[in-house]
Amino acid sequence: MTDELNRHRQRIDALDDEILKLVSERAQHAQAIGHLKNGAVYRPEREAQILRRIAERNPGPLQDEVAVRLFREIMSACLALEKPLSVAYLGPAGTFTQSAAIKHFGHGAQTVAAASIDELFREVEAGAADYGVVPVENSTEGAVSRTLDLMLQTPLKICGEVQLRIHQHLLRKRAGLEGLKMVYSHAQSLAQCHEWLNRNLPGVERAAVASNAEAARLAAADEFAAAIAGEAAAERYGLSALAENIEDEPNNTTRFLVIGQHDAGPSGKDKTSLVMSARNRPGAVVDLLSPLAGHQVSMTKLESRPSRMGLWEYVFFVDVEGHREEARVAEALREVEERAAFLKVLGSYPAAPLGDD
């Protein structure tokens, strides 16, 4: 048995040396590309194509998502050789939005906390951050209205999306529920755990705060309080989980947008996001959307929001499958624009895998 163990260990050592050599060679090529392009350039479509290829060619035994995560970190480190990307997220540190930013850009990126969604947009618009990651909708609680409102106004484009499975934990500094008087969390997280809280903590007061990380900070400073937050917040503020995965919906997922000064080129599996308004006449909304069906462009989202430009006037946020440069999508958008009172293409970008967590 000892000889067999040694044989495997020696082979692992040899493979580690080979892996290190190949990763270093890859980094040299990435660095050379950066020099040719006069600086490191983040290409969302290129990264999406690489990661899809890794998942398709993965021979196991590692799961596809594990292999993809490993290569994401390799690409992140290679890109950071020139200059780490600066990525703004809805802070403070330890939020799910920071987790989404790291999931998408890897640990080679420099994540920077923004105090609000408005501040995040301003940071990216001003060039203080290269990109931003912002929540846009949750599978249980629906759209994040402030993100939609700002996407209507901003010159920024959507260049990516992230789907993050949200696992909520009840966190506290001390063990047990004895003496617990307050539970802090973001309003959406309180809503996501509403039934669990009713069953298990019916007499405990609940308070909505700016973020789950802020809830964890408050709980760390108050022995009579707990927080609902994720693992990152627990680690950052030294809290223990009294109960795990307390969200009412087990498939609770939040979708985040990656925003920047540009969108992405075609990757082969893309989405395009739009915002539009209909003319004031009977049947205008049906007429507005009919070119999508006519050109067999699948619509994956339709969300209405007040336009803020007039009483009872609305705009429609629409996601469709395909890239705006694809012929069928381009022709459908041309016809939509002819019928719309207003149309803005928010960006085309690689679609996140369904069920990606």
N, C-alpha and C positions, 0 to 999 in steps of 0.2 A: 504493500500500500504506500509506503514511504517513497519508493522509487517512482510509482505512478504520480504521486503528488508533485514530486520534484520535476518530473517530465513536463507536467502541465504548467508549473510555475516558470520553468525555463522558457517554455514556448510563449507564455504571456509576456515575459520580459523582452523577448526578441520582437514580439508584435508591438509592444509599447514603443520600442526604439524605432520601428518602421513607421508607426502611426505618427510619432513626433517628427520624423523626417518628412513625411508627406504633408503634414499640416504646415510645417515651416516652408515647404516648397509652395504650397497653396498661398500662404501669406505673402511670399515674394512676388507671385504673379498678381495678387490683388494690389500690392503696393505699386507694382509697375503700371497697372491700369490707372491707379490714382495719379501717378506722375504724368501719364499720357493725357489724362483728362484735366490736368492742372488742379488736382485736389480730389480727395475722396468724394465720390458721388453715390448717393443712396438711390438705388433703382428698385422700387417696389415690385415691378413686374418680373425683373430678373431674379430677385430673391424668391418670389412665389414659385417661379418655374423650377428653381433648384430644389426647393423643399418638397414640391410635388413629386419631382423625380426621385428624391430620396425615399419618400413614402412608397412609391410604386415599385422601386427596386429593392426595398428592404427584405433581406432573406430571413430575418429573425435570428435568434430568439427574442431580440429586443422588440417591443411593440413599436408600431409606426410612429406614435406621438413621441416616444422616447428618442428614437433615431432623429426625428425632425428637430427636437429640442437641442440635441447635441450639435447638429449642424448649424442651427440658428446661432448658437454661442460661438462656433468657429467663425461664421461669417461676421458676427458682431465684433469679435476681436480683430479680425483682419481689417474691417472698415475703420476701426479705431486707431490703426497704426498711423494714419495720416492725421486725423483729428476726431476725437469722439463726437458723435452726434449729440446735440443738446435737445432733450425731449421734455417738454412741459407736461405735467399731469395735474389733475385735481387733487391737491394735497389736503392735509399734511402727509408726511411719510407714513407708509403702512396702509394706505387705502387700496381698495380693489383697483382703482384706476392706475396706481403705480404698478401693481401686479400685471395689469394688462399691458402697460408700456414696456415692462421688462420682458413679458412674453413675446411681444412683437419685435422689439429691437435688440433684445439680449442684454447681458450685463456689461457689454462694452460701451453702451450708450450712457451718457450722463443724464440722469433724470432730475428734473427741477420742479419743485412743488409750486403750484399756484394756489392762491387762497380762494379763488372762485372760478367758475366757468368763464365769466367775463374777463378776468385777469389772464386766464390761459390764452384766450383768443388774442388779447392785446399783446402778450409776450411773443406769440408767433408772428402776428402781423408786423410788429416792430423789428423782427429779426433777432430778438434777444434769445429766442429758442428756434432751433431748426424745424422742429415738428411739435405737434401737440397730440395728446391722446385724451379724448373726452367721451363720457358716457352719453349714449343717445337713446337707448331703450332697454327695458328689462322684460323678460318673458312673462313675469307675473304682474308687474305694476305698470307696464306700458312705457310711453315715450317720456324722455327728459325734455320738457318743453323749452327750457332756456337754451339748450343746445340747438334745437330746431330754429328758434327765433334768431339766434346769432348766425347760423348758417345762411339764413335769408339775407343778412346784412353784410357779411364779411366778404372780402376779396379772396380769402383762402379757399383752397380746393381740398376735397377728400382724396387721399392717396392710399388709403388702406382701411381695413376693419379688423377688429379683434373680437372673438367671442370667448367669454370667460365664464365657466361654471362657478356659480356663487355658493359657497358653503358658509353658513353663518354659525358662529359659536357663541355660547354664553360665557363671558370671560370675567374673572375676578382676581383680585390680588390674594385673597385668603381662600382657604378651602371651605366648601359647603355653602348652603344657602342661608344659614343662620344670620339674623340681623340685617338681611338684605332689604333695603328700602327704596332703591332707585335703579332703573335700567336705562342707560343712555345708548342711543344709536342714531344713525341717519333715519329720516322719516321713511324712506323707502324700505330700509332694512326692518324697521319696526313693523311695517305693513306686511313684509314678506314672512315675518315670524308671528303674526297676529294670533293665530289659533294656538300655536305652541305656548305663547305667553298666557293666553286665556286659561289654558288647561293647567299649566305648571306654576305660574306666578300670578294668580288672579288678583291678589291684593297689593302687588308691588307697583309703585308709580313708574310711569314711562316718560322719558323726556327726549325730544328730537333735537339733535345738534347738527353742526355743519357737515360732519363726516364721521365714518366709523372709527377712523384713527383718532379724531378728537374725543369720541366716546371712550376709547381705550385709555387715552391720557387722563380723562376725568376719573375713570374707574380706578386707575393706578394710584390716584391721589386721595381716594375716599374709600375707607374700609367698609362703608355701608352701601356701596354702589357696585354695579356690574355693567358690562358693556356687551352689546352684540356686534361682533366684528369677525374678521378672518384671521388666519394664522399669522400673516405678516404683522398685523397690529399686535397680536398677542406676544410675538417674539420681541418686537420693538419696545413694548412697555412692560415686559416682564409679568404678564398675566397668565393664569392657568385656565384651562377650559373646564368649566363645570358641566357643560353639556355640548355635544358636537352635532353639527348638521341639523340645526333646529328650524331651518326654513320649511315652510308649509308645503312648498312644491319641490319635490326632489330633483327636478330638472331645471331648477331656477338658474337662468343664464342672463348675463348682461352683455349687450353689444356695445362696443366702443368704436368711435371713428378716429382715424389718424388724419390729421389736417396739416397742410403745409402750403408752400407757395406754388406748388404744382400738383397735378394729379399723376396718374401712372399710365404708361403705355400698355398695349394689349398683352396679356399674359396667357391667354387661351381659355381662362375661366374667370370672367370678370362680372362686376356689377357697375351700373351707372345710376347715380342719384340725381334727382331733379326736384325743383320746386316750381309750381306753376299756378296760375289762376285762370278761371273760366270767364268768358264774356257774360254779361248779364242778360241772358235770354233763356227761354225754356229748352231743356235738354242739353244745355251747354256742357255740363260735366261729362255726360255720356259721349257727346261729340268730341270732346277734348281727348278722351282716352281711347277712342276707337282706332286711331292709327296704330297703336301698340298691338292690338289684336289683329289688325289687318296685315301687319308685317311679322306676325308670330313672335312678338317680343313679350316674354313672360314678365308680368308685374309681380314682384314679391312683397311690396309694401305700398299702402296708401294711407296717409295720415293727414288729417285736416287741422289747420291752425288759424286763429284769427289773424288777418293781415295787418292789423294795427293801422291801416290806412283809411278805414271807413267803417261805419257801424254795420255789423252783420256781413262783412266781407271776409272771405276766407281764401287761404292759399292751400295747395295740396302738395305734400311731400311724397314723392314716388321713387321707389327703387325698382329697377328692371334688370333682368339678366342680360349680359353682353356689354361690350365696350362701345363707347360712342363713335369709334372709328370703324366699327363693323358696318357693312353696307346696310343690312336690314335695320339696325338700330339708328344709323345716321338718317336713313330715309324716313323712319317713323318720327324721329325728332324734328325733322324738317316740316312734316305735316302737322305735328303738334304745335310747333311755333306759329304756323299760319293761322291756327284756330284759337290760340291762347291769347288772353289779354296780357299775360306776362309769363315768361319762361326763363329759368336760370338753370344751367347744368352745374351741379355742385361738384362733380368729378366722376371719373371712371377709375376703377381700382380692382386689384385681385380680390376675389370672393374668399372669405374665410371658410374653411371646411365646416360642413354641418356637424354639429355635435362636438366640435373641437373644444377641449377643456384642458 
